[in-house]
C-alpha cells in the first residue's frame, strides 16, 4: 500500500503499509521487536545487515572485527554517484576517509559531498579527512559527489521539494515546515530572497528538527541548515539589496484577471487606493 513512498523506509511506517494502512510512523514504545507486524515481534533490517549476520555466523565475530575500527567493525557498502569518473557500488572497511573514497572513484575538483542521502550530511572540502564510521560520519550508503561546476542551491532546491512532497502529513512541523522551507528556498533561488528569509529558514529548520514526529521531518531540513552554515555564499550571492520582500505579490496575482476584465490600465482602482 506504500506505493513507493519515501516515508515507508521507516520501519514502523513499513509495517503499517504491510498491514494495508497508510504509511505513518507509529509512536514508540512499543517497538517493533515486541509489537510489530500484526502486533507480533518483528525484526526490520536491510539486506546489508542480514548479509553481515550470515558472515558472522559462518566466520565468527573475531573475523568480522578484524576489519574496520574499534567502534565500527566490518565493511560498508557505498552507492557512489555524481561528479566522478567511476560511479558505482563500492565496499570499504569502516574508517575509510572521505578523501580516500573520492580518490578511488576518481572525483576531481570536488566542492561538496552529500552523505546518507537527501536527509544526510553536506560535507565541505575542509571535512574530507572525516571517516565513514558510526562514531564519525554515519550513513546508510548514499555518497553523492558535487564538483565546483555544480550550483549547490539547485541541489538544496531539489531536496526541499522532494521532502515537501514525501511528507506523510501526519505532524504539523513536517507538513507545514517542509512546505515553508521549499517556498523560501524557491524564493532565494529566484533572486528575491533577503537576510530575513535566511533567518526564517534557520528557525523553521530548527523547529522541524526538534518537534517532528519522526526522522523524516527531523532530518528534512538538513540540506538547508548544512549549506547555510558551510556554503553561505550560495545564498548571499542571490539575495536582493532590499531588507524585506513579501513572498506573495498581490499585484502580479491580479494581472491576468485585469487583462481578462479589461481593467489593465495604469491607474486601475487598486493602484490608486494603494
Residue pairs with C-beta under 8 A, 6 or more apart in sequence:
1 17
1 18
1 20
1 21
1 22
1 23
2 8
2 13
2 14
2 17
2 23
5 13
5 17
5 23
5 166
5 168
6 162
6 166
6 216
7 13
7 23
7 24
7 25
7 166
7 167
7 168
7 214
7 216
8 14
8 17
8 23
10 25
10 214
10 215
10 216
11 32
11 44
12 25
12 26
12 28
12 32
13 23
13 24
13 25
13 26
13 168
13 214
14 23
14 44
15 26
15 32
15 36
15 37
15 42
15 44
16 22
16 23
16 24
16 25
16 26
17 23
18 37
19 37
19 38
22 168
23 168
24 168
24 170
25 168
25 170
25 213
25 214
25 215
25 216
32 41
32 42
32 43
32 44
33 41
33 42
33 43
34 41
35 41
36 42
36 43
36 44
46 140
48 77
48 141
52 64
52 74
55 63
55 64
56 63
56 64
64 73
64 74
65 73
65 74
67 73
67 74
67 75
67 93
67 94
68 74
68 75
68 93
68 94
68 95
68 133
69 94
69 95
69 131
69 133
69 135
71 133
71 134
71 135
72 94
72 95
72 133
72 134
72 135
73 94
74 93
74 94
75 91
75 92
75 93
75 94
76 91
76 92
76 93
76 94
76 96
76 132
76 139
76 141
77 89
77 90
77 91
77 141
78 89
78 90
78 91
78 92
78 101
78 132
78 139
78 141
78 142
78 143
79 88
79 89
79 141
79 142
79 143
80 86
80 87
80 88
80 89
80 90
80 101
80 105
80 143
80 145
81 87
81 142
81 143
81 144
81 145
82 107
82 144
82 145
82 146
82 147
83 107
83 108
83 109
83 110
83 145
83 146
83 147
83 149
83 150
84 102
84 105
84 106
84 107
84 108
84 145
85 105
85 106
85 107
85 108
86 104
86 105
86 106
87 105
88 105
90 101
90 104
90 105
92 101
92 132
94 131
94 132
94 133
94 134
95 131
95 132
95 133
96 131
96 132
97 128
97 129
97 130
97 131
97 132
98 113
98 115
98 123
98 127
98 128
98 129
98 130
98 131
98 132
98 137
99 128
99 129
101 132
101 143
102 110
102 113
102 128
102 145
105 145
107 145
107 147
108 147
109 147
109 148
109 149
110 125
110 128
110 145
110 146
110 147
110 148
111 124
111 125
111 146
111 147
111 148
111 150
111 152
112 122
112 123
112 124
112 125
112 146
112 150
112 152
112 230
112 231
113 122
113 123
113 128
113 143
113 144
113 145
113 146
114 120
114 121
114 122
114 123
114 142
114 143
114 144
114 146
114 155
114 223
115 121
115 123
115 132
115 137
115 139
115 142
115 143
115 144
116 137
116 138
116 139
116 140
116 142
117 139
117 140
117 142
118 159
118 162
118 163
118 223
119 163
119 215
119 216
119 219
119 220
119 222
119 223
120 139
120 140
120 142
120 219
120 222
121 137
121 222
121 226
122 152
122 222
122 223
122 226
122 227
122 230
122 231
123 130
123 137
124 230
124 231
130 136
130 137
131 137
132 138
132 139
146 152
146 155
151 234
152 227
152 231
152 234
153 185
153 188
153 189
153 227
153 234
153 235
153 238
154 189
155 223
156 185
156 223
156 224
156 227
156 234
157 185
157 186
157 189
159 223
160 178
160 181
160 182
160 185
160 220
160 223
160 224
161 182
163 178
163 181
163 182
163 216
163 220
164 178
164 179
164 181
164 182
166 216
167 174
167 175
167 178
167 216
167 217
167 220
168 174
168 216
169 175
170 213
170 214
171 211
171 212
171 213
171 214
171 217
173 207
173 208
173 211
173 212
173 213
173 217
174 208
174 212
174 213
174 214
174 216
174 217
174 220
177 204
177 205
177 207
177 208
177 212
177 217
177 220
177 221
178 208
178 217
178 220
180 200
180 204
181 201
181 204
181 205
181 208
181 220
181 221
181 224
183 247
184 193
184 197
184 200
184 201
184 204
184 247
185 201
185 224
187 193
187 197
187 247
188 197
188 198
188 235
188 238
188 239
189 238
191 238
191 240
192 240
192 245
193 235
193 238
193 239
193 240
193 245
194 239
194 240
194 242
194 243
194 244
194 245
195 239
195 243
196 243
196 244
198 228
198 235
198 239
201 224
201 228
202 225
202 228
204 221
205 221
205 224
205 225
206 221
206 225
208 217
208 218
208 220
208 221
209 218
209 219
209 221
209 225
210 218
212 218
212 220
227 234
227 235
228 235
251 270
251 271
254 270
255 264
258 264
258 268
263 269
